[in-house]
Amino acid sequence: MVLRNEWTTKALTKQMIGMEEQLKKLSQVITQIAVQDIRIDNLTSLVINLQHELSDLRRGDGWIDHKQR
């Protein structure tokens, strides 16, 4: 009695290649997300600094110079 199954070497190789390609795409997406996260953190710190400067100016701590052209 011979049992047939779908687990041939060629089929497994094709599945492994497909999984490797998907992992490569996933790693690219994860890298892009990490880069965006760093950019968001940088922009957040810039906004916080601007808020502090604006708050200082509102309280009179600091001044704004008018540059003449």
Backbone torsions as a table, in degrees:
resi	resn	phi	psi	omega
1	MET	NA	128.0	-177.7
2	VAL	-111.6	126.9	177.6
3	LEU	-99.4	133.6	178.5
4	ARG	-101.4	134.5	175.8
5	ASN	-136.4	167.1	-176.9
6	GLU	-92.3	8.0	-175.0
7	TRP	-94.5	55.3	176.5
8	THR	-81.5	162.8	-178.7
9	THR	-62.7	-41.4	-179.9
10	LYS	-64.4	-41.1	179.9
11	ALA	-64.9	-42.1	178.5
12	LEU	-65.4	-38.8	178.7
13	THR	-63.2	-43.6	178.5
14	LYS	-62.7	-40.9	179.0
15	GLN	-65.5	-40.3	179.0
16	MET	-64.7	-41.6	178.6
17	ILE	-63.3	-43.2	177.9
18	GLY	-61.8	-41.6	178.9
19	MET	-67.0	-37.9	178.2
20	GLU	-63.6	-41.3	178.4
21	GLU	-64.5	-40.7	178.6
22	GLN	-66.3	-37.8	177.7
23	LEU	-65.5	-37.9	177.5
24	LYS	-63.2	-44.4	178.2
25	LYS	-63.4	-41.4	180.0
26	LEU	-64.4	-39.3	178.7
27	SER	-66.6	-35.1	176.0
28	GLN	-65.0	-41.8	179.4
29	VAL	-64.9	-42.4	179.5
30	ILE	-63.3	-40.1	177.7
31	THR	-63.3	-43.9	178.6
32	GLN	-62.8	-39.3	178.4
33	ILE	-64.6	-41.1	179.5
34	ALA	-63.8	-41.0	178.3
35	VAL	-63.9	-44.0	178.5
36	GLN	-63.5	-37.2	178.6
37	ASP	-63.0	-42.2	178.1
38	ILE	-64.4	-42.4	178.8
39	ARG	-63.6	-40.5	178.0
40	ILE	-63.6	-42.7	177.9
41	ASP	-60.9	-42.2	179.3
42	ASN	-64.3	-43.9	179.1
43	LEU	-65.5	-36.5	177.8
44	THR	-62.6	-43.9	179.7
45	SER	-66.4	-35.8	176.7
46	LEU	-64.4	-42.8	179.0
47	VAL	-63.9	-41.2	179.1
48	ILE	-62.9	-42.6	177.8
49	ASN	-62.3	-42.1	177.9
50	LEU	-64.0	-38.5	177.8
51	GLN	-63.7	-40.6	178.2
52	HIS	-65.0	-43.2	179.2
53	GLU	-63.6	-42.1	178.6
54	LEU	-64.9	-40.9	177.6
55	SER	-62.9	-41.9	177.1
56	ASP	-61.8	-42.6	179.7
57	LEU	-65.3	-36.4	179.0
58	ARG	-65.0	-35.3	179.8
59	ARG	-83.2	-6.4	180.0
60	GLY	92.6	6.9	177.2
61	ASP	-89.4	95.2	-178.4
62	GLY	120.2	176.4	-178.4
63	TRP	-151.6	162.0	177.1
64	ILE	-116.7	123.7	177.7
65	ASP	-90.2	135.4	175.5
66	HIS	-91.2	118.6	179.4
67	LYS	-89.2	125.6	179.0
68	GLN	-88.9	142.2	-179.1
69	ARG	-102.3	NA	NA
